[in-house]
Amino acid sequence: MSKILSDLLYTEDHEWVKIDGDIATVGITDHAQSELGEVVYVELPDVGDSFDVGDELGTVESVKAVSEIFAPLSGEIVEINEALEDGPELVNNEPFGEGWMVKIKMSNPEQTENMMDSNSYRDLIGA
């Protein structure tokens, strides 16, 4: 069964979001990494890039497929997880920890109201 943390927000695209002030840390969920299989490559945006909600942020390539990562919130990328360049397996091993992907300075924090809590995400994936 997929791990779902109660202190995070979730999207229908299987991303998790942790809010700290006006910074949102984003990664893919345990369910998503499990469905993808072994992650072999992660492509992330550049620091300073700006995105609107729903824009493609990057991609995750696994032995099974290539999946897009979508911006769960509008804002500017203030940090990327450079460790994923040499260690993409962190997405599989620690999706909620060392496998995080980007940090976004939110331009519209109200967008978090459109995200799911852990119970709603659990219902979405049938967990």
C-alpha positions in Angstrom: 0.0 0.0 0.0 1.2 3.5 -0.8 2.5 5.7 1.9 0.5 9.0 2.3 1.6 11.7 4.7 -1.2 13.6 6.5 0.7 16.9 6.7 1.0 17.4 2.9 -1.2 18.5 0.1 -1.7 16.4 -3.1 -2.7 16.9 -6.7 -4.6 14.7 -9.1 -1.3 14.4 -11.0 0.2 12.6 -8.0 2.4 15.3 -6.8 2.8 16.2 -3.1 3.3 19.7 -1.8 4.7 20.9 1.5 4.0 24.5 2.4 6.5 26.5 4.5 5.6 30.2 4.4 5.6 31.3 0.8 7.7 28.3 -0.4 6.2 25.1 -1.7 8.4 22.0 -1.8 7.1 19.6 -4.6 7.8 15.9 -5.3 5.9 12.9 -6.7 3.9 10.7 -4.4 4.8 7.2 -3.2 2.0 5.9 -5.4 3.4 7.7 -8.5 6.9 6.4 -8.0 5.6 2.9 -7.4 3.6 3.0 -10.6 6.5 4.3 -12.6 9.0 1.7 -11.4 12.7 2.3 -11.2 13.4 6.0 -11.9 16.5 6.4 -14.1 16.5 10.1 -15.0 14.8 13.3 -13.7 14.7 16.5 -15.8 14.0 19.6 -13.7 13.6 23.3 -14.6 16.2 26.0 -13.9 16.2 28.1 -10.8 14.6 31.4 -11.8 12.1 29.8 -14.2 8.5 30.8 -13.6 5.4 28.6 -14.1 1.7 28.8 -14.0 -0.4 26.1 -12.3 -0.6 23.1 -14.7 2.5 24.0 -16.7 5.0 21.2 -17.3 7.9 21.5 -14.9 10.0 18.6 -16.0 9.9 14.9 -16.5 10.6 11.7 -14.7 12.0 8.8 -16.8 11.7 5.2 -15.5 12.4 1.8 -17.0 8.7 1.7 -17.8 7.7 5.2 -19.0 8.4 8.9 -19.2 6.0 11.0 -17.1 5.6 14.8 -16.9 5.7 16.7 -13.7 3.2 19.6 -13.6 3.4 22.8 -11.6 0.9 22.4 -8.7 1.1 26.2 -8.0 2.1 29.3 -9.9 5.4 30.8 -9.0 9.2 30.9 -9.4 11.6 28.0 -9.0 13.9 29.0 -6.1 15.7 25.7 -5.7 16.0 22.3 -7.5 17.1 19.0 -6.0 20.5 18.7 -7.7 21.1 15.3 -5.9 18.6 13.8 -8.4 21.0 14.4 -11.3 23.4 11.7 -10.0 20.9 9.8 -7.8 17.5 9.6 -9.5 16.7 6.5 -7.4 16.1 8.9 -4.5 12.6 9.4 -6.0 11.9 5.7 -5.5 13.7 5.3 -2.1 12.6 8.5 -0.4 9.8 10.2 -2.4 8.8 12.4 0.6 12.3 13.1 1.7 15.5 13.3 -0.2 13.6 12.6 -3.4 11.9 16.0 -3.5 12.1 17.8 -6.8 11.7 21.6 -6.7 10.9 24.5 -4.4 8.6 27.1 -5.7 8.1 30.7 -4.3 4.3 30.9 -4.6 2.8 33.8 -6.4 -0.7 32.8 -5.5 -0.9 30.9 -2.2 -4.7 30.6 -2.5 -4.1 28.0 -5.2 -3.5 25.5 -2.3 -7.2 25.6 -1.7 -7.7 23.5 -4.9 -5.4 20.7 -3.7 -6.4 17.5 -1.9 -5.7 16.6 1.7 -4.4 13.1 2.6 -7.9 11.6 2.9 -9.0 12.9 -0.5 -5.8 11.7 -2.1 -6.3 8.3 -0.4 -9.8 8.1 -2.0 -8.4 9.1 -5.4 -5.9 6.2 -5.5 -8.2 3.8 -3.8 -5.9 3.2 -0.8 
